[in-house]
Amino acid sequence: MGDNDAEKNKKKRKFKKITEKLTSIENRYRKFRNLMMT
């Protein structure tokens, strides 16, 4: 049981990192697109 929890936490952390990376890429893309529009 303990091992399973550790694995779940590891996956959650990895997923969170991926989500944060995607968010920052999306923000950069939006800024870039706004610059191109004006």
Secondary structure as UniProt FT lines:
FT   HELIX           2..37
//
